[in-house]
């Protein structure tokens, strides 16, 4: 994998210890580099690549790392690099599709401090925060919360309330979002364009860390959250000119097998009209667990089309982690 480029934020953008209410050096030590290698024939390789680099955050004294799941899903090897240059292998424990979180256990002693988990929900627009990517103080950024809102991703993903911060950190994947008291408030997921008033600004989207608490034990013991698995269509949909348009399909995935075509506009799910991307996914998930048949009403070149998609379990398409 390529080495991390040598760069740093200007001193004026870096957090200053005398302006903080927590130990910055300790927080920096808790953020590590994750390097993942994924087989070329992995399901996610074409979209996310076979070499992935991002950050992980120590959340327990045993070294358990919290990150964003797309960094480590289907990884055949993971390497964890600490701020002082030590390298140990890691094992991917879980990728939770609903939250987007990933867990990695280092297969060697890190001896690093764990960040206390707080609540992203306690943040408000205008709050000062610190965003830390792997690489030490030069990769720590003073930022502000600019928005908190619902977020829907075309890959069949919804957050009820995501956190958006600016200025944007270029190492957003798995980055730590720290509240003013130094607690971990979120994990970095995306680089986005966010509207603030009349202006479009570059920002990062974070997953609130409190989404981990109810599922942590299940992820550690079962590798997935308990309860019914959400139905998955393998249908990548985007909001375009007031319509929900299918712009990609997983080859031989549920929607593809059912006859959904690129360019189809989704009008209804199970007889109920859909109002937004988030509404589309929530209506699909309400039909039943993975395996349920999902009735879709589509518009294809202006003509109505009805299909019934036998949904699947997304996990069935992914390579499973294994110990070496």
Secondary structure, DSSP 8 states (H G I E B T S, - for coil): ----------GGGS--GGG-SS-HHHHHHTEEEEEEEE-TTSTTHHHH-SEEEEEEEE-STT--EEEEGGGTTTEEEEEEE-TTS-EEEEEEEEE-TTT-EEEEEESS--------B--GGG--TT-EEEEE-SSSGGGEEEEEEEEEEEEEETTTEEEEEEEEEES--S--TT-EEE-TTS-EEEEEEEEEEEEETTEEEEEEEEEEGGGTTTTHHHHHHHSS-SS--B-B--EEEEEETTEEEEEEE-TTSHHHHHT--TT-EEEEETTEE--SHHHHHHHHHHH-BTT-EEEEEEEETTEEEEEEEE-B-GGGGS------
